Structure formats: C-alpha cells, structure tokens
Amino acid sequence: MTVNVAGAVGATLARLGVRTAFGVVGSGNFHVTNALVDGGARFVAARHEGGAVTMADAYARMSGEVGVVTVHQGPGLTNALTGLTEAAKSRTPLLLLAGEVTSPRSNFYVDQAALATAVGALTIRISAGTAVEDTVRAYRIALTGRAVLLNLPLDAQAAVTEETVLLEIETLATPASSQVPGALSTEGGSVSSSDTGVPHAGSSETVGSGSAGSETAFLEVAGFEADGSVAGDFGVEGSAGALSSGISGVDEFVDVLLGARRPVFVAGRGARGARMELVALADRVGALLATSAVAKGLFRGSTWDLDVSGGFATPLAVELIKDADLIVGWGCALNMWTMRHGSLIGPDTTVVQVDHDASAIGAHRPVTLGVVGDVGETAKHVLDRLNPRHVTTFRMGYRSPGLAERLAREGRWRDVPYDDWGTTGEDDSAESDGTGDSQAPPNTGGHGGSPAEGRADLGTEGQGDSPAEGRADLGTEGQGDSPAEGRTSSGTEGCGASARRARIDPRTLSIGLDDLLPDERIIATDSGNFMGYPAMFMDVPDECGFVFTQAFQAIGLGLATAIGAALARPDRLPVAALGDGGALMGVAELETVVRLGLPMVIVVYDDEAYGAEVHHFGPDGFPLGTVTFPPADLAAIARGFGCDALTVRAKEDLHGVAEWLKGPRERPLLVDAKVAAHRGSWWLEEAFRGH
C-alpha cells in the first residue's frame, strides 16, 4: 500500500514519539499536520507562526520533548523567524516543518534554507525517496539541542512511498525517556551552556525535568555519528554539535576546590536537573549557590541559595559573589549578563567553568580552569575524589550561622524595605508626553558603589522597622486620603482625576501577586523595562517554574511562551508577565488561551510606552513621541477575546485576583496593571551597557 510523502513524514514523527505539535496550517503543511494528528499527536493551532514557534520552544524547555512546529511555505516561515531565532540561540530542541516551493517564479518562493541558516538553525530538505530517513535524521539532530528546519518541497510531499517503509522505524527506534543519553539529559544537565543571568543575546536554556517525557527514540541513522556530529553533508547546513562523553580536568578542579575559602557555584541551563549533585558538592566544600536567570529556582529551599546572579541579583548576592575567591560556572557561560560585565568577579578570584561542550568554555571570558564533562556527572566525580581528602565545611569562610541569618533576612528583594523612588504614583505622561523624570535610575545595588550602599538606597522612610511592615505600607501614592478613592468596587477606573492618574508601584504589584498566587506556578516573562519585577519579586518552586525566552531580546514572545509552558505543565498555574508593548504585539494569542481553556493569569505591566527606550533616551532630552502611546483599555480588549479582566491601580485592586483564584477559573484572567514609570528599573542601565 502506498501513502504520500507528506503523510509519511507526519506518521514518522508520531511514531518517534511526538505528542504535541504547534503551528498555523496552510496548503503547504495541511497534509503533514493531519498525518501527525492521525498518528496520535495533539495539534495546537496558534494565531501567528511566531507565536507557534515560541509555544513549541517553551513546551520543549518544560517537557523534555522536542518542540515540533508546522508552517506554510514562504510567509509561514518568515513569520516564524523571530521565534526560530530565539530557539536557535537558546539551543532548544526544536523541529520546524515548513512547506517549500522550489520555483523562483512562485509568489511563495524564498531561499528558506538560507533564512534558517542566517538565524542559526540547521536545515534539511526531504527527498521523495528518502523522506522517512530525512525526517528521522532531522528529529534526531533536534534531540541534541538544536533548532532544525525540515523543508518539505511541495512536489516531494505529493509523491508516493510504500507504507512498509514506515514500519522500518520500529526496528530503528529504541524506546527512551524524554532525552538522548549525553545530549538532553534532564538528570545530568549536559546541554551546552550559552545562558544568561539577564535576558539578552546569547541566552540559553535547556529542558526542565518537569512532567513525564514522551517515548521519544534514540536512533542509529546513517550519517549521524554517535558523538552527535553529522557525517558528511546529508542536506544539513552546519553541524549538530559534538557532545563530549568523557570528563577532563577533574584532578585540577579538586585541587582548586580544596584551596578555596569562599566558593560560589553559579548554575546555568546546563545544570538544570543536576540540583542533587550540585547541592551535595556545595555542602561538602561550603559553597554558596546561585543561578543564571534561565535556571532560576534550581536551588530554591536551600539555606545557601543566593537566587539569580547578574542583573537580577539581590544586593546581598552581589556582595557575596564579589567577595568569592572561587566562582564555578556549572553549565553556565558566565557571560556579561550573569557576571555583570565581569564586575562580579574579583581581581584575585579563580574562575572555573564546567561544560560538556569544550567550545563553550572561555567563550565569554577567560577562565582559570575549564572542565569538560556533563554537569551532574562531573559534580559526582569531584565529590567522590573529595571524600578521601576529609574536606570539612568548618574550614570554609562563607557558611556560618551569621550568614544564614543574613540570607534569611536579606536574601530576597521582597524582604528588603525600599524607598518610593521619589515618584508621586501619578501618571506623568498626560502632561509631559511620557517623558517622565529626567533623573537617572536610583542605585539599587547594581550600578557603582557598594552593595551596602545599594541596600541603603532601598530603605523606606516611615514604613516601620520590619520588612513586613514596609511591605504593608507599599501602596500607590497620589490617590488622596483613601486608597480606594475614585475607583469603583470592581477595581476599574472611576471618573475622578485621582483615578485617572493613580498608578501602582510595579514592586508592590509583583509582591502582591506573589502572595496571592499558588506556590505551584510557572512564570513566563516577556522582555522590557518591567521584566525585573516578576523575576525578582515573584518566587517559583524550582527550575521548572520560570520560562525565559530572552536569548534574542525580542518583545512579544511572552504570551506564547506561557501557552507552551502551560501545555507542558498542566499541573501548575501559568502566569504570563508582559509589558503593554509585548502584550499588544502578541495579542492575537489571547484567542488561543481562551480556546484552549487555559486557567492562565496574564499580568500586563502597563506604562503606556516602550519603557526601556523612554528611560534610556529620556534623561538625555531626546523626544519620546515615537515610543509613548495614549492609554489603552487592555482589560476591555481582553474581555473581547473572552477573558476575565480587571484594571489595577493600587494593591487593594488585587482583591479581584484573589476572587478569581477561588475558582472555577473557567476563563483566563488578564490584569491590566497601570504601573508607575517615573524611573527605569534598576537593571535597565546595566542592560543597556550590553548594546
């Protein structure tokens, strides 16, 4: 019996274990998508190809599976390029299937292979006679942590092939969990480590150890070597990337650890899934624990957890990392975001980088020692070597009851009192065209001076002595005597001037949401001036609670990220944290959230501007009319899509979130938070140094 090649490609992927695929269907991917569905895969229809690819990216990171996307030829692919670029930079295991026309006279024609190569993806084009083998090879390469474009020429799709060819997959495939040994191991964390501590170019993230993986396959395919490289051309542009199977440099590493008095471990995306091994080693040598942004939550619950290193670091974390005599990057690039342009590395600090990919070591900064090997396996080997040496933690300089007390008291931003930024809590844009104040952002421990000075700047006058009292007083100023004045009971705007002007401090908003939302949550953030607030003031339970598609610094990906993460982890409440600019860019996917029935909380930090540009160029007196916008009723827009929605101008308005959380959560909730924007966020100045 014969089937067309498009059907064979879809059936092949389904038999390889693809459970979920995303996309926008056109004539060029109609048959392959239906074949996937016929094979048992769930198809999630997005409203834009860029959203579809980002959904698949987030799904892959949180599920341990390959993210699979199908799009139309030509514009279907060009619409998907931003998401594909993000996945390629993040080393996400992703397979993008695209119809392809080969005649330059076609309106749909574009050099699709060149486009994918330009953004860092690998490309394979199927041939009618080898479609199954081509598909298996593309899937196998994606498993190693690469974004792969599988071009499906229309004439090849229409060709016929013997159905018996599909049965050969049964003999090639060996049932496996959601990873290839030595590639995407969620237990060993061996994915390459070009990750970030702050969301920007070069950011990366591997899959989490979250939900149970599908029965994906570890296949032996002609042209694909055991080390993960591609033998010969075989239609692939670029290399799949070599995967190191051994460990080198362990003896030298042991000696370095034995000589350290104040070690700090900084774990990146390549360490996700290796918590147990790293905590055990850290306990043995007295190391403090920190992560890059993409691995946020990895050490949650440990007494010695410093949380994120880099632009989202607390003042105390900055102080302790700067004082380290040894910094070890575990599956972490130690790039300018994670190390604040090197300012977190002392002049005499020894720097060690552990990565399975030798080419990643020293790629961003010189290191004293590079150790090539899987993160989890390396940590276990080192611990085994240390045991006979009778290392004891009392000889280490960092861990002490006094430090534990400081970490408990000062180790989280939300427990540090802060001032009012000098803001009025009012909307200045109505009278100044959004230019805001011309003063520079305040020092909050990230820009010059000592961390202690940064913390001093966070002191809140008149808020009481305890951090809890300080938080209790964090409301919105400029509203008159009563916080509720000028607002209706539903939290929407009233008709008074104070209601139109009142704005909530974004820290107060984030802390309030953190208190209300259930612990089992997964937070997805978009990019923008606002992004530090959910990252710093909202906790996640583990490394599978924070999704950060920010390798390409693109705004507009946050909502799609939350959708993909929600489908991968239905056991957790999905929370999308967006700026108003990114929310409006991705607004079409609100329909997708509603259609899928996702019980999602969508928080929009609405400053009616592209805030990063306002705070970057405003202090120098540049006109800002191109980056500021009139007020928009985002809550009304969300209701039009079928969401529940409320407008928040003060912390009291968050009672609507509490009511929604009580259930039944039948519709997603959008929170249009009118945030104060008198000054830029504390990390913004640091971020612009990287431009």
C-alpha positions in Angstrom: 0.0 0.0 0.0 1.2 3.5 -0.8 0.9 6.8 1.0 2.0 10.3 0.0 5.3 11.6 1.4 3.6 14.3 3.5 1.7 11.6 5.3 4.8 9.5 5.7 6.6 12.5 7.4 3.8 13.1 9.8 3.4 9.4 10.6 7.1 9.1 11.1 7.2 11.8 13.7 4.2 10.4 15.5 5.9 7.0 15.7 9.0 8.7 17.0 7.0 9.9 20.0 5.8 13.4 19.1 2.8 14.0 21.3 2.2 17.7 20.7 2.8 19.9 17.7 2.1 23.6 17.2 1.5 25.7 14.1 -0.6 27.6 11.6 -2.0 25.4 8.8 -1.9 26.4 5.2 -2.0 24.4 2.0 1.7 23.6 2.2 1.6 21.9 5.6 -2.0 20.7 5.6 -1.3 17.0 4.9 1.7 16.6 7.2 -0.2 18.2 10.1 -3.2 15.9 9.6 -0.8 12.9 9.5 0.6 13.9 12.8 -2.8 14.2 14.3 -3.8 10.8 12.8 -0.8 9.3 14.4 -1.9 10.5 17.8 -0.3 13.8 18.3 -2.2 16.8 19.6 -2.1 19.8 17.3 -2.3 23.3 18.9 -3.3 25.9 16.4 -1.8 29.3 17.0 -2.9 32.6 15.5 0.5 33.6 14.3 3.5 31.5 13.2 5.8 33.5 15.5 3.6 32.5 18.4 3.5 28.9 17.3 7.3 28.5 17.3 7.6 30.2 20.7 4.9 27.9 22.1 6.9 24.9 20.9 10.1 26.4 22.3 8.6 26.8 25.8 6.9 23.4 25.6 10.3 21.8 24.8 12.0 23.5 27.7 9.4 22.5 30.2 8.5 19.0 28.9 11.8 17.4 27.9 10.4 16.7 24.4 11.3 18.1 21.0 9.2 21.1 20.2 7.5 20.5 16.8 6.0 23.2 14.6 4.4 23.1 11.2 4.0 26.2 9.0 3.2 27.1 5.4 5.8 27.8 2.8 7.2 31.3 2.3 5.4 33.7 4.6 4.7 31.0 7.1 8.4 30.6 7.6 9.2 34.3 7.5 6.5 34.9 10.2 8.2 32.3 12.3 11.7 33.6 12.1 11.9 35.5 15.4 10.7 32.5 17.3 13.1 30.3 15.4 16.0 32.7 16.2 15.2 32.5 19.9 15.1 28.7 19.8 18.4 28.5 17.9 20.2 30.9 20.3 18.8 29.1 23.3 19.8 25.6 21.9 16.2 24.5 22.3 15.4 21.0 20.8 13.0 22.2 18.1 11.9 20.8 14.8 10.2 23.2 12.4 8.4 21.7 9.4 7.8 24.1 6.5 6.3 23.6 3.1 8.6 24.8 0.4 8.3 25.9 -3.2 11.3 25.5 -5.4 10.4 27.6 -8.4 11.7 31.2 -8.1 8.6 32.3 -10.1 6.3 31.3 -7.3 4.9 34.1 -5.1 5.8 31.9 -2.1 9.4 31.5 -3.2 12.2 32.4 -0.8 15.5 30.8 0.0 14.2 29.0 3.1 17.5 27.2 3.9 19.4 30.5 3.7 16.9 32.2 6.1 17.2 29.4 8.6 20.9 29.3 8.4 21.1 33.1 8.9 19.4 32.8 12.3 21.4 29.8 13.5 19.1 26.9 12.7 20.2 23.8 10.8 18.3 22.8 7.6 17.4 19.5 6.0 15.3 19.1 2.8 13.4 15.9 2.3 13.6 13.9 -0.9 10.7 11.8 -2.1 12.8 8.6 -1.9 14.3 9.2 1.5 11.6 11.2 3.3 11.4 8.9 6.3 15.2 8.8 6.7 15.4 12.5 6.3 12.7 13.0 8.9 14.3 10.7 11.4 17.7 12.4 10.9 16.2 15.9 11.5 14.4 14.7 14.6 17.5 13.1 15.9 19.6 16.2 15.5 16.9 18.3 17.2 17.2 16.0 20.2 20.8 17.1 20.7 19.6 20.6 21.5 19.4 22.2 18.1 16.7 24.1 16.1 16.2 22.3 12.8 14.2 23.4 9.8 12.9 20.4 7.8 11.9 21.8 4.4 9.1 19.9 2.7 9.1 20.7 -1.1 5.6 20.5 -2.4 6.4 18.2 -5.3 8.2 15.8 -2.9 5.2 15.9 -0.5 2.9 14.8 -3.3 5.0 11.8 -4.3 4.0 8.4 -3.1 6.0 6.0 -1.0 5.4 2.5 0.3 3.7 2.3 3.7 6.0 -0.5 4.6 8.9 2.0 4.8 7.3 3.4 7.9 7.5 0.0 9.6 11.3 0.2 9.4 11.1 2.8 12.2 10.0 0.1 14.5 13.3 -1.6 14.1 15.4 1.6 14.3 13.7 3.0 17.4 14.7 2.1 20.9 12.1 3.3 23.5 13.6 6.0 25.6 12.5 8.7 28.1 12.5 12.3 27.0 16.2 12.6 26.3 19.1 11.2 24.4 21.9 9.9 26.7 24.6 12.5 26.8 22.5 15.1 25.0 19.4 16.4 26.6 19.6 14.5 29.9 17.4 16.2 32.4 19.1 14.3 35.1 22.7 15.1 34.1 22.2 18.5 32.6 24.6 18.2 29.7 23.2 20.7 27.3 25.6 23.4 26.2 25.7 26.5 28.3 25.4 29.8 26.4 23.0 31.1 29.0 22.3 34.4 30.6 21.9 35.9 34.0 19.9 38.7 32.5 17.7 38.3 29.4 19.6 39.2 26.3 21.6 38.0 23.4 23.2 34.6 24.0 20.6 33.5 26.5 20.0 29.8 26.6 18.0 27.3 28.4 17.6 23.5 28.3 14.6 21.5 29.0 13.4 21.0 32.6 12.8 17.8 34.4 9.1 18.6 34.8 6.4 16.4 33.5 6.9 12.9 32.3 8.5 12.7 28.9 7.1 11.0 25.9 8.5 7.8 24.4 11.0 9.5 22.1 13.6 7.5 20.3 17.3 7.1 20.3 18.0 6.0 16.8 21.0 4.9 14.8 20.7 6.6 11.5 23.1 6.6 8.6 25.1 9.9 8.5 24.6 10.6 12.2 27.6 9.8 14.4 27.5 8.6 18.0 29.1 11.8 19.2 26.2 13.8 17.9 28.0 15.2 14.8 26.8 14.9 11.3 28.8 12.8 9.0 29.1 14.4 5.6 26.7 16.9 4.3 23.4 14.9 4.0 21.5 18.1 3.3 22.4 19.6 6.7 23.9 23.1 6.7 26.1 23.4 9.7 27.0 20.9 12.4 24.8 19.3 15.0 27.4 20.0 17.6 29.7 17.4 19.2 28.8 16.0 22.6 31.6 15.1 24.9 31.2 11.8 26.6 34.2 12.0 29.0 35.3 14.3 31.8 38.6 16.1 31.8 40.2 18.4 34.3 38.8 16.8 37.4 42.0 16.4 39.3 42.9 20.1 38.9 39.4 21.0 39.8 39.6 19.1 43.1 42.8 20.9 44.0 41.2 24.3 43.3 38.2 23.4 45.5 40.5 22.3 48.3 42.2 25.6 48.2 39.1 27.8 48.2 37.8 29.5 51.3 34.8 31.4 49.8 33.5 29.4 46.8 30.3 30.2 44.9 28.6 27.9 42.4 26.7 29.6 39.6 24.5 27.1 37.8 23.1 27.7 34.3 20.8 26.0 31.9 23.2 23.1 31.5 22.8 22.4 35.2 19.0 22.1 35.3 18.3 18.6 36.6 21.6 18.4 38.5 20.4 20.0 41.7 21.0 17.0 43.9 24.7 16.6 42.7 25.5 20.2 43.0 23.9 20.7 46.4 25.8 17.7 47.7 29.1 19.0 46.5 28.4 22.5 47.7 27.6 21.2 51.2 30.9 19.3 51.2 33.0 22.3 50.3 31.0 25.1 51.8 29.9 26.8 48.6 27.1 29.3 48.2 24.6 28.6 45.4 23.4 30.9 42.6 21.9 30.6 39.2 21.7 32.4 35.9 18.2 33.7 35.1 17.2 30.7 33.0 17.9 28.3 35.9 16.1 30.5 38.5 14.6 28.3 41.2 17.1 25.4 40.9 18.3 25.8 44.5 15.0 27.0 46.0 14.7 25.9 49.6 18.4 25.7 50.3 19.7 27.9 53.1 22.6 28.9 50.9 20.6 29.9 47.8 21.5 33.4 46.5 18.9 33.1 43.7 19.9 34.8 40.5 23.4 36.1 39.7 23.6 39.1 37.4 21.3 41.9 36.7 18.5 40.3 38.8 20.8 39.7 41.8 19.9 41.0 45.3 22.3 43.4 46.9 23.4 40.6 49.3 24.1 38.2 46.4 26.2 40.9 44.7 28.2 41.4 47.8 28.9 37.7 48.4 29.7 36.8 44.8 32.1 39.8 44.5 33.8 38.5 47.7 34.2 35.0 46.4 37.7 33.6 45.9 36.4 30.9 43.6 33.5 31.1 41.2 32.4 27.9 39.4 30.1 28.1 36.4 28.2 24.9 36.1 26.7 24.6 32.6 26.8 28.4 32.7 28.5 30.8 30.2 29.4 33.4 32.9 28.7 36.0 30.2 28.2 39.7 30.7 24.7 39.3 32.0 25.4 36.6 34.6 28.6 38.4 35.8 27.5 42.0 35.2 30.2 42.6 32.6 32.7 41.0 34.9 32.1 43.3 37.8 31.0 40.3 40.0 34.4 38.7 39.6 37.1 40.0 42.0 40.6 40.7 40.7 42.0 37.7 42.5 39.1 35.3 42.0 39.7 31.9 40.5 37.1 31.1 37.8 36.3 27.5 36.8 33.8 26.6 34.0 32.3 23.2 33.7 30.5 22.3 30.4 30.0 19.3 28.2 30.9 21.4 25.2 34.5 22.3 25.1 33.9 25.2 22.8 31.7 26.9 25.4 34.5 27.1 27.9 36.0 30.6 27.9 33.8 31.8 25.1 32.7 34.9 27.1 35.6 35.5 29.4 38.9 34.0 30.4 38.7 31.2 32.9 41.4 29.8 35.2 40.3 26.2 34.6 37.9 24.5 32.1 36.4 21.1 32.9 34.8 19.3 30.0 32.0 17.0 31.1 28.4 16.5 32.0 27.5 18.8 34.9 25.9 16.1 37.1 28.5 13.5 36.4 31.3 15.9 37.0 29.9 17.0 40.3 29.6 13.4 41.4 33.2 12.6 40.3 34.6 15.5 42.1 32.6 14.6 45.3 34.0 11.1 45.1 37.5 12.4 44.8 37.0 14.8 47.8 35.7 12.2 50.2 39.1 10.6 50.9 40.6 14.0 51.4 38.5 14.7 54.5 37.2 18.1 53.4 35.1 19.7 56.1 32.9 22.7 55.8 34.1 24.4 59.0 37.3 25.4 57.3 35.4 27.3 54.7 34.9 31.1 55.1 31.4 31.6 53.8 28.9 29.3 55.6 28.2 30.3 59.1 25.1 30.8 61.3 25.6 34.6 60.9 25.5 34.3 57.1 22.5 32.0 57.2 20.7 34.6 59.2 21.6 37.4 56.7 20.4 35.2 53.8 17.1 34.6 55.6 16.7 38.3 56.3 18.1 40.0 53.2 18.3 37.3 50.6 15.2 38.2 48.7 14.3 41.5 47.3 10.8 41.4 48.6 12.1 41.3 52.2 14.2 44.4 51.8 12.4 47.7 52.5 12.7 50.2 49.8 12.0 53.9 49.2 9.3 55.3 47.0 11.7 56.0 44.1 10.9 59.6 44.5 7.7 59.0 42.5 4.3 60.5 43.1 2.5 57.4 42.0 0.8 59.6 39.3 0.7 59.3 35.6 3.1 62.0 34.3 2.5 61.1 30.7 -0.7 63.1 30.4 1.2 66.4 30.9 4.7 65.6 29.7 4.1 63.3 26.7 5.5 60.4 28.6 9.0 61.8 29.1 8.8 61.3 32.9 11.5 62.4 35.2 14.9 63.1 33.8 16.9 61.8 36.7 18.9 58.7 36.4 17.6 55.4 37.9 18.4 55.0 41.6 21.3 52.9 42.8 19.8 49.6 44.0 23.0 47.7 44.4 23.6 47.2 40.7 25.4 50.3 39.4 28.5 51.5 41.1 29.1 51.9 44.8 29.0 49.1 47.3 26.2 46.6 47.7 25.7 48.1 51.1 25.1 51.5 49.5 22.6 49.9 47.2 20.7 48.4 50.1 20.8 51.8 51.9 19.1 53.3 48.9 16.3 50.7 49.3 15.5 52.0 52.8 11.8 53.0 53.2 11.1 56.1 55.3 8.2 55.8 57.5 7.4 52.2 56.8 8.2 50.8 60.2 11.1 48.6 61.3 10.3 45.2 59.9 10.3 44.3 56.2 6.8 43.0 56.6 5.7 46.4 57.9 7.5 48.0 55.0 5.6 45.9 52.5 2.3 46.6 54.2 2.8 50.3 53.5 3.7 49.8 49.9 0.7 51.3 48.1 0.1 53.8 45.4 0.6 57.4 46.2 -1.2 60.3 44.7 -4.7 58.9 45.3 -5.9 61.2 48.0 -6.7 60.1 51.6 -8.4 56.8 50.7 -6.7 54.2 48.6 -10.0 53.3 47.1 -10.9 56.9 46.3 -12.0 57.5 42.7 -12.3 53.8 41.9 -15.3 51.6 41.6 -15.6 48.5 43.7 -14.6 46.3 40.8 -11.2 47.9 40.6 -11.9 49.7 37.3 -11.4 53.3 36.8 -13.8 55.9 38.3 -14.4 59.3 37.0 -12.2 61.3 39.4 -8.9 62.9 38.5 -7.1 60.8 41.1 -8.5 57.6 39.5 -7.2 58.6 36.1 -3.7 59.4 37.4 -3.2 56.8 40.2 -0.6 54.1 39.4 0.7 51.2 41.3 4.4 50.6 42.0 5.4 47.6 40.0 7.2 46.1 43.0 4.0 46.4 45.1 2.1 44.7 42.3 4.6 41.9 42.0 4.8 41.3 45.7 1.0 41.3 46.0 0.7 38.7 43.2 3.4 36.6 44.8 1.4 36.5 48.0 -1.8 35.6 46.2 -0.8 33.1 43.6 -0.4 29.4 44.5 3.1 28.1 45.1 2.8 25.6 42.2 3.2 28.1 39.4 5.1 28.6 36.2 6.0 32.2 35.3 6.8 33.2 31.7 8.1 36.7 31.1 8.3 38.9 28.1 11.1 41.4 27.5 11.1 45.1 28.5 11.8 47.6 31.3 9.3 45.8 33.6 10.8 42.3 33.4 12.9 42.5 36.5 9.9 42.8 38.7 8.3 39.4 38.2 11.8 37.9 38.0 12.9 39.3 41.4 9.7 39.7 43.4 7.8 36.5 42.4 9.1 33.1 43.5 9.0 29.9 41.7 9.1 26.4 43.3 12.0 25.0 41.2 14.0 25.4 38.0 10.8 24.3 36.0 8.9 27.3 37.3 10.5 30.1 35.3 10.4 30.3 31.5 12.7 32.9 29.9 12.6 33.1 26.1 15.0 36.0 26.0 18.1 34.9 24.1 17.1 37.2 21.2 15.8 40.1 23.4 12.6 40.2 21.4 9.4 41.6 22.9 6.1 40.0 22.1 7.0 36.4 22.9 5.8 36.2 26.5 2.2 35.2 26.0 3.1 32.4 23.6 5.8 31.3 26.0 3.2 31.0 28.7 0.9 28.9 26.5 3.6 26.4 25.6 4.7 26.1 29.2 1.1 25.7 30.4 0.6 22.8 28.0 3.8 21.1 29.1 3.0 21.6 32.8 -0.8 21.4 33.3 -0.2 20.7 37.0 0.9 24.4 37.6 -0.9 27.7 37.3 0.6 29.5 34.3 1.4 33.2 34.8 2.3 35.4 31.9 4.2 38.6 32.8 4.1 41.1 29.9 4.7 44.7 29.2 2.0 46.6 27.3 4.2 46.7 24.2 4.7 43.0 24.2 1.1 42.2 25.1 -0.2 44.2 22.1 2.4 42.6 19.8 1.2 39.1 20.8 -2.4 39.9 21.5 -3.7 37.5 18.8 -2.8 34.6 21.0 -5.3 35.7 23.7 -7.8 33.8 21.5 -5.6 30.7 21.7 -5.5 30.9 25.5 -9.3 31.2 25.6 -9.9 28.5 23.0 -7.6 26.1 24.9 -9.4 26.8 28.2 -6.1 27.6 29.9 -6.6 28.9 33.5 -3.9 31.5 33.0 -3.2 34.7 34.8 -1.9 37.4 32.3 -0.3 40.4 34.1 0.4 43.4 31.9 2.8 46.0 33.4 1.2 48.9 31.5 3.3 52.1 31.4 1.8 53.2 28.0 5.3 53.2 26.5 8.2 51.2 25.3 9.7 51.8 28.7 13.2 50.8 28.1 13.6 53.4 25.4 11.9 56.1 27.5 14.3 55.6 30.3 17.3 55.1 28.1 16.9 58.2 25.9 14.6 60.4 28.1 17.3 61.6 30.5 19.3 63.0 27.6 16.4 65.1 26.5 15.5 63.2 23.3 11.9 63.5 22.1 9.9 60.4 23.1 6.8 60.7 21.0 7.8 57.6 18.9 7.9 55.4 22.0 5.0 56.6 24.1 1.3 55.9 23.5 -2.1 57.0 24.6 -3.9 55.0 27.3 -5.4 51.7 26.1 -8.1 49.8 28.0 -6.4 46.4 27.8 -8.9 44.9 30.2 -11.7 45.7 27.7 -9.7 44.2 24.9 -9.2 41.0 26.9 -12.9 40.8 27.6 -13.5 41.0 23.9 -11.4 37.9 23.5 -13.4 36.1 26.2 -11.1 36.6 29.2 -12.0 37.8 32.6 -10.2 41.0 33.3 -9.6 43.8 35.8 -7.7 47.1 36.0 -5.3 47.5 38.9 -4.1 50.9 40.1 -3.5 50.1 43.8 -2.8 47.0 45.8 -6.4 46.9 47.0 -7.5 46.2 43.4 -5.8 42.9 43.6 -8.7 41.5 45.5 -10.1 40.7 42.1 -7.3 38.3 41.5 -8.0 36.6 44.9 -11.6 36.2 43.9 -10.7 34.7 40.5 -8.3 32.2 42.2 -11.1 30.9 44.3 -12.5 29.4 41.2 -13.8 28.0 39.0 -11.1 29.6 36.7 -13.1 28.8 33.6 -11.7 31.8 31.7 -8.2 33.2 31.8 -7.7 36.4 33.8 -5.9 39.5 32.4 -4.7 42.0 34.9 -4.2 45.4 33.3 -1.8 47.0 35.9 -1.3 50.7 35.4 2.2 50.9 36.8 4.2 53.9 37.9 7.0 54.6 35.4 8.7 57.6 36.9 12.1 55.9 36.6 13.6 52.9 34.9 14.0 49.6 36.6 17.3 49.1 38.5 18.7 46.7 36.0 18.0 48.7 32.9 21.2 50.8 32.9 23.2 47.6 33.3 21.3 46.0 30.4 21.9 48.9 28.0 25.7 48.6 28.6 25.4 45.4 26.5 24.0 47.2 23.4 
